[in-house]
Amino acid sequence: MSEFGEKADMVLELLSKKKSLKVEELIQQLSLEDTSLLNFMHQGELIELKNGKASLTDFGAGIISAE
């Protein structure tokens, strides 16, 4: 799997364990350079970005449970 895919999986896993996380926390925990991965995942409706926080959508949660 690519580094991009691995980081996306990590985002989903982290958010499945917590209701929401601050975007800055995710950036630090995953050593992301910026928010482009999170924005991409938001556009794909995997996560929701609101008020500086990220949370898992129902669609994103469905992907986690399918694995």
Backbone hydrogen bonds, N-H to C=O, Kabsch-Sander energy under -0.5 kcal/mol:
donor,donor_aa,acceptor,acceptor_aa,energy
6,E,2,S,-2.5
7,K,3,E,-2.5
8,A,4,F,-2.3
9,D,5,G,-2.5
10,M,6,E,-2.1
11,V,7,K,-2.3
12,L,8,A,-2.2
13,E,9,D,-2.6
14,L,10,M,-2.8
15,L,11,V,-2.4
16,S,12,L,-1.6
17,K,13,E,-0.9
17,K,14,L,-0.7
18,K,14,L,-1.0
21,L,54,A,-2.2
23,V,52,G,-2.7
26,L,22,K,-2.0
27,I,23,V,-2.4
28,Q,24,E,-2.2
29,Q,25,E,-3.1
30,L,26,L,-2.3
31,S,28,Q,-0.8
32,L,27,I,-2.1
39,N,35,T,-2.9
40,F,36,S,-2.3
41,M,37,L,-2.4
42,H,38,L,-2.0
43,Q,39,N,-2.5
44,G,40,F,-1.8
45,E,42,H,-1.6
46,L,41,M,-2.7
47,I,41,M,-1.1
48,E,55,S,-3.2
50,K,48,E,-0.6
50,K,53,K,-2.6
53,K,50,K,-1.6
54,A,21,L,-3.3
55,S,48,E,-2.1
56,L,19,K,-0.5
57,T,46,L,-2.0
61,A,57,T,-2.5
62,G,58,D,-2.0
63,I,59,F,-1.6
64,I,60,G,-1.8
65,S,61,A,-2.3
66,A,62,G,-1.4
67,E,63,I,-1.0
67,E,64,I,-0.6
